[in-house]
Amino acid sequence: MTAAPPPKTLYARTAALVRRIGVPSAVLLAALLFDIVFTTQAALDDSGPRFVDFGLLPGMFAMTACALWAQKRAAVAGTVGAGVLVFSTLFIHAFHIPPYSSVLPKVTITEVVAGVLMVYYVARRARAGVAFCVVSVLVVGGLVAVFGRYAGVSSIDGGTGTQALLVGLVLLAAAVTPAIAARDRSPRADPSKRRLRKLNELAMGQWVLMGVLGIGLLIEFGYTYDSGALGFPVLTCSVVAAVVAALSPRRPADAMLVLAAVLLLSAIVTPFLHLRYGYPMPTGVPFVQVVAGVGAVVNLTRARGLSESWPRIGVLAAVVALAAILNSNRRGGLQTDPQVLATMAVPAALLLGIAIATGLMLRSRDSERTTVVRSAVSDAQTAERMALARELHDVVAHHVTGIVVQAQAARMMAEQKPEVAVEAMARIENAGVEALAAMRRLVRSMRGDAPAGSSEFSEQATTDLGADLRKLVEGANHGVPTSMHLDLPPDLPHEVGRSALRLVQESLTNVGKHASDATDAFVLAEVKGAELHLRVTDNGSEPTRRPAGGSGGYGLVGMRERVALLKGRLSAGRGPDGGWRVEAWLPLAAGEGDE
């Protein structure tokens, strides 16, 4: 009975959607959704004229369309995107629409993400000269958007302008560098492509953490522009902490120490910047750094377990406590009030406990998945070995047994009737050729050229079981005269016909090996109701000597396995007249893929 498929959770559905549309498109659409919500809230509030903020939406939708278009026509889409930035800036200036700041001042987050994606696609797919020109046009469009949207609203100060140029340069380098690595078509590009694929897989596994970090960075960018250039060192530490947390699954132990060093640097630098209270955060640690710490703890605990992780977690906790003491005092100076520190310690401990519990839960889930995968692989390997063993025993052993029987008969008749020995040698040659061909087909199946159970000799039973049984009996490799009665429909299921052929083949092989004094054998194959009935009998007596070629004891085992796979029945033993009798009933409905 097959297990019911696990229910699709919201996380699974979201991950499948992200995997289908791609991480870049998912980030772009998430940015657009954020901007729509933010703009709608700003347009409907009581600050300034109502609905005027909706004037930002056309530019957002146009930039989103250009970024999606750039996946197919990078150069054209990039040029149009630069024009959209310029036109949107003129539109904002003409209608006095108040733009908000995100990563770049007065530029929405959708425009930033779309611009970065267009630069990446252009630098990766366009020819070098075209790429340089289009990227330059995009850079100019970005500069027009940053500085042009201040005209008529307010003047941009030197610190904000310098900070915007620096952030823009970082974004440009972050888009162009991987694009150049990906556009190399020589064999040397393979390591770069593998690294890009690994980064993509890492992003798919960390998309929730990266989404929260992205929102936190967006909020922190706004605080930084309000604080001028003084907030840039803290913002830099937050960006580095976010990158370290996103990459922490690769080397979680080292990432924890690096993150602790970044948080320590941020905590030490903050008092000298004279930032207003509440930035970075009332607790003394910026929100992005808090989220990065939680993500790093989860990844470390997931990879190493709590017993190996607690020293590094302790180091990070000590750094966070130091940051709270240095930067959480509203009046400046150190925070020494025990009540305030205790108030902050409770949620911090709760957050740390949740992170550790989440990491341990994911570690347990990973271990369970690994066990399930190993079990599935082991079961598949066992089934493959059993299928190959059955084919080897049923097909090759059948021909080899015929060779041995014919050789024994030829040796006994060589002196009395040499012409019989010559005829036997011809039959031995034919049987050897057939055995060699069967062995080659089996080897080809084992090498992967044809799946086990679907090789050429198994396909014989799919065309006409009656014809295959006649050929098997007329070959008489088992050395006993055999008659038959067949009443078979032409549309037998594939697996039923294949198994029936193998059961009769193995039964006749056993007749030749064990019933040396038998003078007659009989094969019956007919359909009764919803079952295929098989019976193979002989008139031999109890064997008194070792069978030809010995007996491995796997014949009946293989037959029982085949019948059990089809949920049928098998009986084997001495019949009423003293001969051996093998009888099987195979359900026809079981042939639709049970094996």
N, C-alpha and C positions, 0 to 999 in steps of 0.2 A: 504494500500500500504506500503510495507516494505521499510524502509529507506536504501539507498545505504551504504555499509560498508565504514568506513573511509579509506582514502588512507594510505598505509603503508609508513611512512617516513623512512629516513635512520636511525634515532634514534630507531624507533620501530623495524626495521629489525635487527639492531645490538643487541638490548636488547633481541630479540627472539633468536638470535644465541647464545648469552652468556648464556641465560637460558637453551638452549638445550644442550650445551656441558659442562656447569658447569663453575663457576667462576675460580677455579684453572686452568683448561685447557685453559680458555680464557686468563688469566694472563700469562701463560707459552707461548702461541702462540704469544701474543703481545710482550713479551720479545724477542722471537726468531726473529720476524719481525724487531724489533728495532735493534738487533744485526746484522742482514743481511744488513740493510741499512747502519749502521755505518761502518761495515767491508768493504762493497763495496766502500764506499766513501774513506776510508783509503787506500784501495788497489789500487785505481785509481788516488790518488793524487801524487804530485811530491816529497813528503817527503819520502825518502828511496826507496828501490827496489819496483817496481810495481808488483802487484798481489801476493806478498808474504803474505799479510794479509788474503788472502782466505784460508790459512792453518788453520785458527781458525774454519772454518765452519764445518768440519767433527765432531769435538768435540761437537759443539753446537747441531748439528742434533742428534748425538748419545745420549747426555744427555736428549734432548727433548723426544726421543723415550723411554728411560728408565723411565722417569717421567710418561709418559702416560701408559707404561707397568705396573708401580707400582700400578696402580689402580686395577689391577687384581692379579698380582703376586708380592706382595710388597717386600718380602725378597730377592727373586732372582733378581728382578730389582734393588734393592738397592745395592746388591753386585756387579752386573755388572756396575752400575753407578759409584761406587768407583773405579773400574778398569778403566773405561773410563777416569776419572779425572787423574789418574796416567799415563795412556798411552798418553793422550793428552798433559800432562806436558812434558813427554819425547820427544814427537814429536815436540813440540814448542822449546824445548831446542836443539834438534838435528838439526833443520832446521833454527834456529835463527829467529823465527817468533816473531814479537813484539806484545805481548798481551797488552790490555788496561785494566785500572782499572775501576771497577764499585762500587758496595757495598763493595766488598772485593778487595784488590789490586791484579792486574794481573789476575783476574777472571771475565769472561764475565757475564753480567746480566742473560743470559739464563742459564748458569751453576749454578748461585746462586739460581735462582727460582726453577730449576729442583732439585737441592740438597735439598732445604727446603721441597719441595713436597714429595720427596722420604723419607726423615726423618719422615714426618708426617704420610704417609701411612704405613711405617714400624712400627712406634711406636703405631699406632692405630690397625693394623690388625694382625701382627705377634705375636707369643707367646712371653712371657716376656723375656726369655733367648735368643731366636733368635733375638728379636728386639734389645736387648742390644748389641749383637755382631754385627749386621748389621749396627746399628747407629754408633757404634765405628769405624767400617770400613769406613763408609762415612765420619766421622770426620777426620780420618787419611788421606783419599783421599783429603779432602779439605785443610788440612794443607800442604800436598805435593804440591797441586796446588798453594797455596799462596806463600810458601817459595821457592819451587823448580823452579818456573818460573823466579825468580830473578837471578838464577845461570847463569853465562855467559852473562847476560845483564847488571845488576847493583846489588849492594848489598842493602838489605833492612835495613833501619835504625831502631833503637830501638823504636822510637815513632810510626812509621808506623806499625811495627810488633805488638806492644802492642795494638794499635788501631784496627788492624785487628783481633787480638784474642778477644778483647772485643766485637766488632761487631759480630763476629762469635758466641760467646757465647749467645748474645742476640737473634740471628737468631735461634740457636739451641733450646733455651728455648721457643721461640715463636712457633716453630713447635711441640715440644714434649708436652707442657702443654695442648693444646686443644686435642691432640691425646690421651693422657692418660684419659682425661675427657670423651672422646667419646667411649673408649674401655670398660668401665664398663658396664656390662650387667645386673646388679641388678636393682631393682626398684628405688634405690637411684640415678641412672644415668639419670632418666627422666628430672629433672631440668637442668642438664648440656646439655642434648640433645636439650631441648627447647631453651636454651641460644645460642647454636650453630646455631640452625635454625633461630633464630632472627638475629644473626650476619650475616648469609648468606643473609637473606632478606634485611638487612641494606646495605650489600655490593652491592646487585643487584640494589637497589635504588640510590646508590652513586657511581656507577662504573665510570661515567665520571669524577667526582671530584677526585676519587681515582686514576684514570689513570693519570691525570695531576699532582697530588701530587707525584705519583711514578716517573714520568719523572723528575720533579724538584728535588726530593731526589737523583736520580741517578746523575744528574749534580752536585749537591752539594757535593755528596760523592767524586767526582773527584776533586773538589776544595779543599776539606778537606785533601785528601791524598797529594795534592801538598803543602799544608800549614803545613803538619805534625800534631803533636798532638795539636797544638794551635787552630786549627779550630774545634776540637771535641766538645767543649761546645756549639758553635753556631749550629753545626750539631745536637746535642742532642735536643736543643730547637726546631729546625725545625722538627725533627721526632715527638716530643711530640705535636707540633702544628698540624702536619698532622693527627695524631691519634685523637686528640680532634675534628678537623674539620670533620673527617669521622664519628665520633660517635655523632656529634652535633644534628642530628634529634631526638635522644632519649630525650635529655634535652637541648634544644637550648639556653635557657636563661643562665643556669649555664655554658654551654660550651663557650659562648661569654666572660664571665668574666674570666674563666680559660685561654682562649686563649689570652686575653689582658694581663694577668699576665705573661704568657710565653713570649710574645713579649716584654714586659717591661724588663724581666730578660735578654733576648737576647740583647736588646738595651743597657742595662747598662753594661753588661759583655764585649761586643765587643771592646770598646776602650782600655781595659786593655790587649787584646790579641795581639795587634800590627800586625794585619793582613794586607796584601797588599791591596791597594785600588782596589775596584771592587769586593771584597769578604767581606762581604756577597753579596752586590749589590751596585751599585753607589748611589742608593736612600737611603741606610742605612738600608733597610729591606730585608732579604733574599727572593728569589723568592718563595720558598715553604711557607714561612710565609705569604706572600702576597696572594697566592692562598688559603691558609687555612682561612685567614680572609674573603676573598670574599665568600668562601663556607659557613662559619659560618653565615655571614650576610644574605645570601640567605635563609638558613634554618631557621634562627630566624624570618625573615620577613614573610616567608611562614607559620610558625606555629603561630605567635602572631600578625601579622599585624604591620603596621608602628607606630601606636599610642602607642603601648606597647613596641616597640623595640627601639625607638630612643634614650633613655638614655644609654642603653648598647652599641649601635652603636656609640654614642658620645664618650664613654670611649675608645673604640677600636680606633677610629679616633684620639683621643688625644695621645694615646700611639704610633701610627704610626708617627704622627707629631713629637713627642719627639725623636723617633728613627732616623728620617730624620735629625733633628737638631744635634744629637750627632754623627752620623756616616757617613754623606754624604759629609763631607769636605775632599777634596783631600789632603790638606796640614796638616790635623790633627786638632784637636780642634773642637769647635762648629761651625756649619754652621749658619752664621748671615747675609749673603747676601740676601736682600729682593727679588732681581730678581731671584736668584737660587731657593729660597723657593717657590716663586710664580710659577716658571716653574714646580716644582714638585707637587705643590698643584693642578694644573689644571688636569693632568691625574689622580691623586689620587681621586679628586672629581668626575671625569667622571667614574672611575672604581666603586666607591661607589654607584653612581647613577644607573649604570647598574646592580649592585648586588641587590639593593633595588627593582628596577623595575622587575628583574627576579623573586625575591621572591614574590612580589605582584601578578605577572602573574601566578605563580604556585599556589598561595593561591586561586586565582579566579578559576583556573582550578580544584583544589581539591574541592572547594565548589560546582562547577557545577557537578562534578562527584558524589559527595555525594547526591545532589538533584536528579540526574537521578537514582541513585541506590535506594534511598528511594521511588521514584515514581514507579520504576519497582517492588519493593517489595510490595508496597501498591496495585498496580494493580494486581499482582499475588495473593495476599491474597484476594482481592475482587473477582477475578475470581474464586478462590477456594471456597469461601463462597457461591457464586451464584451457582456454580455447585453442591455443597452439598445441598443447599436449594432446587434446582430443583429435585435432586434425592429423598430427604426427602419427598417433596410434592407429586411427581409423583408416587413413589413406596409405601412408607409407608402409606400415606394418602389414596391411592387406596384401600389397604387391610382394613384399619380401617373403611373406608366408607362402604365397603361391610359388615363388622361386624355389623355396626349400622343398615344398611338396613335390614339384615337378622334378627337381634334382634327385630326390630319393627314389622316385618312380623310375627315372632314367637309369640310375645305378642298378636297380633290381632287375630291369629288363634288358640291360645292355648286352649280356652274354646270350640270352635266349632269342631276342628280337632286336637286332641292332637298328632296324628301321624305326622302331618305336622310340628308341633313345634319341635318334636324330630328330624326330618330330618333337620330342620333349625339349630338346635343346632349342628348337625354334620358339617354342612357347616360353621357355625360360628367357630367351633373348627379348621377346616382346614384353614380358612381365618386367624385366630389368629396365627397358626403355621407359615403360610407364612409371615405374618407381622413381627413376631419375627425373622424369618430367614433374612428377608430383613433389619430389623433394625441392626442385627448383622453384616451383610455385610457392611452396611453403616458405622457402628462404626469402623470396621476393616479398611475401607478406610480412615476414619478420623484419625486413629492412625498411618497411614503411611504404613500399610501392603500392601495396594494396592492404587495406585494413584486415586484421585477423577476423575470420568468420565471413569475409566477403571476397575470398580469393577465387581463382578460376575454378578450382575443383568444387567449391561450395556452390558456385553459380550453376553447376550442372543440374542441380535439383530444382532450379527455378524455371527451366524451360519445359521439361516434360518428365515427370517422375517415372511414368510407366516405361518410357524409352530408356531412361537411365538404369532402371532395375533390370530390364531385358538385357542391356549391354553388360551389366554386372554379372548376371547369371550365365549368359552365353560365353563370357570370357573364361569361366570355369577355372580361375586361378586357384581355387580352394581344392580342386582335384576330385570332387564328388559330383556325380550327375545330379542335376537339380531341375525340378519342374516348378511351375508357378501358376498362380491364379491372380489376375489383377482386375480390379474394378474401381478405377480412379477417375474422378472428374478432371477436366483440364485446368481448373482454376484453383488448385490447391494453394494455400498460403505459402509464401517463400520459406519461412522458418520451419514449417511443418514438413514440407517436401525435403528440405535439406537434412533435417534430423532423421526422417524416415530412411533416406538413402544411407546415411551413416549407420543406423541401427541394423539394417539388413546387411550391409557390407561387413560390419564387425561380427554379426552372427554367422555369416558364411565363412569368414576367416577362422572363427572358433571351430566350425565344423571340420575344416581342413586340418586344424592343429590337434584337436582333441578326439575327433571321431574317425580314427584312421581305418576302422573296419566298416564304416558306413558305405552303403551302396546306393543310397537315395536320400535326397534332401528336398524339402518343399518350402516355397515362399508364398505367403498369402498377404495381399495388400488390398484392402477394400474400405470404403467409407460406409459407416453405419451411423445414421443420425448425424450428430454434431461431432463425431470422432473418426479418426483414421485408425483402423485396426490392422496391426501387423502381426504375422506369426511366421516363424522360421523353425522348422523341425527337421530332424534326421532320424535314421534308424540304427544309429551306432550304439555300441555298448559302452559300459564303463571303461575308461582308458586304463590300461595296465602298465603303460610306459610313459616316459617323459615326452611331451609333445614336441613336434619339430620346431627347432629354434628356441625351445624353452618358453616359459610363460611369465610375463611380467606382472600379471594379476590386475592390470588396469583396464581390461576390456569391459567387464561388467560395471566397473566404477564409472567409466566414461559414458556408457549407455544410460546408467541411472542419472548422471548429471544432465545429459541431454533431455531426458524425459522430464526431470524435475523442473528444468528451465521452462518447459512448455506446460507445466502443471498437469502432466499426464500420469499414466500408471504403467508399471513394468513388472513382469514376472519372468523368472528364468529358473529352470530346473528340469528334472527328469519327467518325461511324459508317461502316460499310462502304458505305452508299448515299450518302454525302456529307453527310447531315444531321448535326445536333448530337445528342449522346447523353450523358445524365447517368444514372448508375446507382449505387445505394447499397445496402448490406447492413447492417442494424441488428440487433444481437443483442437478442432479447427479454429475456434475463436482465439486461441492462445497464440496464433501465429502472427498477430498484428504487432509485433515488436517487443514481445516479452523478453526475448533473449538479449 
